């Protein structure tokens, strides 16, 4: 067990991954309102001393300009073809990567991996892929971004921690997402030591209150399915802002 590794889930798809001196932040969304979505948990302080920001794709709840501008000067690792959009949001340095690319960071590296999701900024923008990432320095932490199940999930093993999306931000899910049972199926394929469900319990459209079942039900549903489909994997259900020492 590491004495220096920690994962902090800040809500939605935003997580601070710390592996020794290596510190990366995933898909930063650090404000109370995004378009028609309202945050139902406290807005976190922007993390400091980051080595990189990982952006999985260009949807507005994953690539948010005002949030990126709260992290000035931090390099952004993102899918190939996304640099123009991200620099337009204020990112100074964008490292564009494709599946299989490795970016060395602080004695470890970030590996770009497959994701099955439409990563375009909008249907009117050019096609840009979505990615997941494996952050590797002694421990291996997988961040899925947004994805459906895909055939190569088991090839990502071995993993210490998997950050797996289990829902979205509204009452329905479109293509390219995992519901609680599908997320448990993904967990069985990934076979990490620990799984942390993400992409839930944070944002809902305006008009939905803080007592909405969508803010509380997906997590327990995922845990129940994971107990059935991936019983050897430890489920760690964090509250937004909660941390797990590895």
C-alpha positions in Angstrom: 0.0 0.0 0.0 1.3 3.4 -1.0 1.9 6.1 1.6 1.9 8.9 -0.9 -0.9 8.1 -3.4 -4.3 9.7 -3.1 -7.3 10.3 -5.3 -9.7 13.2 -4.5 -13.1 13.3 -6.4 -14.1 16.9 -6.7 -17.4 16.1 -8.4 -18.7 15.1 -11.9 -15.7 14.0 -13.9 -13.1 16.1 -12.0 -10.6 14.2 -9.9 -7.2 15.1 -8.5 -4.8 12.2 -8.8 -1.7 12.3 -6.7 1.0 9.6 -7.1 4.0 10.8 -5.1 5.0 14.1 -6.6 2.9 13.6 -9.7 -0.3 15.7 -9.6 -2.9 15.7 -12.4 -6.5 17.0 -12.5 -9.1 15.4 -14.8 -11.7 17.3 -16.8 -11.9 20.3 -14.5 -15.4 21.7 -13.8 -14.9 24.1 -11.0 -18.0 26.4 -10.9 -21.5 26.4 -9.8 -23.3 26.8 -13.1 -22.5 25.4 -16.6 -25.0 26.4 -19.3 -28.3 24.8 -18.1 -26.7 22.8 -15.3 -26.5 23.8 -11.6 -24.1 22.3 -9.1 -25.7 20.8 -6.0 -22.5 20.4 -4.0 -19.9 23.0 -2.9 -17.6 24.4 -5.6 -14.0 23.3 -4.9 -11.0 25.5 -4.7 -8.8 25.1 -7.8 -6.0 22.7 -7.0 -2.5 24.1 -7.0 0.9 22.8 -8.1 -0.4 20.6 -10.9 1.8 18.9 -13.5 -1.0 18.6 -16.0 -4.7 18.8 -16.7 -6.2 15.8 -18.5 -9.1 16.6 -20.8 -10.9 13.5 -22.1 -13.1 15.3 -24.7 -14.5 18.6 -25.7 -18.1 18.5 -24.3 -18.9 21.5 -22.2 -19.1 19.5 -18.9 -15.6 18.2 -19.5 -13.7 21.0 -21.3 -14.8 24.2 -19.5 -13.1 27.4 -20.4 -13.7 29.3 -17.1 -12.5 26.4 -15.1 -9.3 26.0 -17.3 -8.6 29.7 -16.7 -8.5 29.1 -13.0 -5.5 26.9 -13.7 -3.2 29.3 -15.6 -0.1 27.9 -17.1 -0.8 24.3 -16.4 -0.2 22.1 -19.5 -3.3 20.4 -20.9 -3.1 16.9 -22.3 -6.0 16.3 -24.6 -7.1 14.4 -27.8 -5.5 15.2 -31.1 -7.5 17.9 -32.9 -8.6 19.6 -29.7 -5.8 22.2 -29.4 -7.4 25.1 -31.3 -10.5 24.9 -29.1 -8.6 24.6 -25.9 -6.2 27.4 -26.7 -9.3 29.5 -27.5 -10.4 28.8 -23.9 -7.2 30.1 -22.5 -5.0 27.0 -22.3 -1.4 28.1 -23.0 0.1 24.7 -23.7 -1.8 21.8 -25.2 -0.2 18.4 -25.7 -2.4 16.6 -28.2 -2.3 12.8 -28.0 -3.7 9.7 -29.6 -4.4 6.3 -28.2 -1.1 4.7 -27.2 0.8 7.9 -26.7 2.7 8.3 -23.4 3.5 11.7 -21.8 6.3 11.6 -19.1 5.4 13.6 -16.0 7.2 13.8 -12.6 8.8 10.4 -12.7 5.7 8.7 -14.1 3.7 9.0 -17.2 0.2 9.5 -18.6 -1.0 7.0 -21.2 -3.8 7.9 -23.6 -6.3 5.0 -24.0 -9.5 4.4 -26.0 -12.9 5.7 -25.1 -16.1 5.0 -27.0 -17.8 8.5 -27.1 -18.5 11.3 -29.5 -15.9 13.8 -28.4 -16.8 16.8 -30.6 -17.5 20.1 -29.0 -21.0 20.1 -30.6 -22.6 18.4 -33.6 -21.6 21.5 -35.7 -17.9 21.1 -34.8 -15.3 18.9 -36.5 -14.9 15.4 -35.3 -12.5 15.0 -32.4 -12.0 11.7 -30.6 -12.6 11.1 -26.9 -9.9 9.5 -24.8 -9.4 7.9 -21.4 -6.1 8.1 -19.5 -4.0 5.8 -17.3 -1.8 7.7 -14.8 1.1 5.6 -13.9 3.7 6.1 -11.2 4.1 3.1 -8.9 0.2 2.8 -8.9 -1.8 2.8 -12.0 -5.0 4.9 -12.0 -7.5 4.8 -14.9 -9.7 7.7 -15.7 -12.4 6.7 -18.2 -13.7 10.2 -19.1 -17.0 9.3 -20.9 -17.3 6.0 -22.6 -19.4 3.0 -23.5 -18.1 -0.5 -22.9 -15.4 -1.4 -25.5 -13.5 -4.5 -26.3 -10.1 -3.4 -25.1 -11.1 -2.6 -21.6 -9.5 -5.7 -20.2 -6.3 -4.8 -21.9 -5.8 -1.9 -19.5 -5.0 -4.2 -16.7 -3.3 -4.2 -14.2 -5.0 -1.3 -12.5 -4.9 -0.2 -8.9 -7.8 2.3 -9.2 -10.4 2.9 -11.8 -12.5 6.1 -12.0 -15.6 4.9 -13.8 -18.5 7.1 -14.9 -21.9 5.7 -13.7 -24.4 8.3 -14.9 -24.5 11.8 -16.5 -26.2 15.0 -15.6 -29.9 14.5 -16.5 -32.7 12.0 -16.3 -31.6 10.0 -19.4 -28.3 8.8 -20.9 -27.5 9.0 -24.6 -25.0 6.9 -26.5 -21.4 6.9 -25.2 -22.3 6.6 -21.5 -22.4 3.9 -18.8 -25.4 3.4 -16.6 -24.8 1.7 -13.1 -25.0 -1.8 -14.4 -22.9 -1.2 -17.5 -20.4 0.6 -15.2 -20.3 -2.6 -13.1 -19.7 -4.6 -16.3 -16.8 -2.3 -17.1 -15.4 -2.8 -13.6 -15.5 -6.5 -14.1 -13.5 -6.1 -17.4 -11.0 -3.6 -15.8 -10.5 -5.7 -12.6 -8.9 -2.9 -10.6 -8.1 -3.2 -7.0 -10.4 -0.3 -6.2 -13.2 1.4 -8.2 -14.5 4.9 -7.5 -17.8 5.8 -9.3 -17.7 9.3 -10.8 -19.9 11.5 -13.1 -22.9 11.6 -10.8 -24.2 13.4 -7.7 -23.0 16.8 -8.8 -24.9 18.6 -11.6 -28.5 18.6 -12.7 -30.5 20.8 -15.0 -32.2 23.9 -13.5 -35.6 23.0 -12.2 -34.4 19.9 -10.4 -33.9 20.2 -6.7 -31.2 18.9 -4.3 -33.6 16.2 -3.2 -33.7 14.7 -6.7 -33.1 10.9 -6.7 -30.6 11.3 -9.5 -28.2 12.8 -7.0 -28.3 9.8 -4.7 -29.5 6.6 -6.5 -26.9 5.8 -9.2 -24.1 5.2 -6.6 -25.9 2.6 -4.5 -27.2 1.0 -7.7 -23.7 0.7 -9.1 -22.4 -0.7 -5.8 -25.0 -3.4 -5.9 -24.3 -4.4 -9.5 -20.5 -4.3 -8.8 -21.0 -6.7 -5.8 -22.7 -9.1 -8.2 -20.5 -8.7 -11.3 -17.1 -7.8 -9.8 -17.1 -9.1 -6.2 -13.3 -9.0 -5.9 -13.2 -5.2 -6.6 -13.4 -2.8 -3.6 -16.0 -0.1 -4.2 -15.1 3.2 -2.7 -18.1 5.6 -2.7 -16.7 9.1 -2.3 -18.8 12.2 -1.7 -17.8 15.1 -3.9 -14.7 16.6 -2.3 -13.8 13.2 -0.6 -10.4 11.6 -0.8 -9.0 8.1 -0.8 -5.4 7.3 0.3 -4.0 4.5 -1.8 
